Amino acid sequence: MLNLESGDRIDLFFEDAPATVFCATVGRILTDQEEGMSVEIEDYTACWIEITVDPPCDIDTQQVLLLGTDLQYRLNGRPVTLRKRQE
C-alpha cells in the first residue's frame, strides 16, 4: 500500500493489461463516511481515492480508485497496480 497524499502523481495499470500505463494526479482521499457509504462497507473498503487521469486516455479523466481491506487497488472493479511517480 502506498502512502498517497493529495497532489501526488501516480502511474497505474490494469493487472490484466499491464502494457497500458495511465498517469494521474491524486485529488482527494476519502473515508467511507466522507464518500457517503454506510458502516457495512467498512469490511470491504479502506478508502476512496479521487484521481484525474492525464489525457490522452480511453477512460473518463475523473475516476475513483478503491483501496479494499485486502490492500488491493481497484478501478472500475478491475485490479490495478499503482506506482508513485518520482518527479
N, C-alpha and C positions, 0 to 999 in steps of 0.2 A: 504494500500500500504506500502510495506517495503522500508526502506532506504538502498538499496543494494549498495555495492562497489565491485570492483574487488578483488578477493581473498576470499570473504565471502563464507562460507559453508551454504548450504540450504538443507532442506528436502522438497520434493514436492510429491504430489499425485494427480491423476486424480479425479475430483469430482464425476465421475460416477463409480469409482473403488477405494474407499478410503483405502482398505486393503493393497494395494501395495504402499509402500513408496520408493521413489528414493532419494538417496543422491547425491549432485552435488556441484561443485565449480563454482562460478561466474567468467567468464573470462573478458568480456568487456561489457559495457553498451553503446549502440549506439543510436543516434538520427535518425530520418527518413532520413535526408540528409547523415549522415555517412553510413547508410545502403544502400544508393543509390536509395531511393524512391522519387517520385515526391511529390509536395506540396498537391496533392489531398488526400494523405493518412493521413495527419495531423488530419483530422476529426475522424479518427478511431484508430490511434496508438499513444501512448505516448512515448514508447521507445522499443528497441530491446535488449535482454539480452542474450549474448552468454554464454553457460554453458557447463561444462564437467561432464557427469554423471558417478558416480563410478560404476565399474563392481562389481559383475555380474549384468547385466540388460538385458532385452529383447528388448531394443531400442538402436539405434546408440549412442555412448558415446558423440559425438559432436552434440549439439542441440541449437536451438534459441528459447527462450521464448519471447512471445509478451505481452507487457503490453498495453492494449487498453485504449482508453479515458474513457471507462466505469469503469476503475480501476480493470478490470478482467485480470488475467494472463491466457495465453493460450499456450499450447504446441501441435504442430501438429493439431491445430484447436480445440483441446479439452480443456475445462476449467480445470485449475489446482489450487490447493491451495499451497502456499509456507509458510514455517516457517524458520526463520533464526536459524541456529544451535548455541548453546552456548557451545563452546569447550574451 
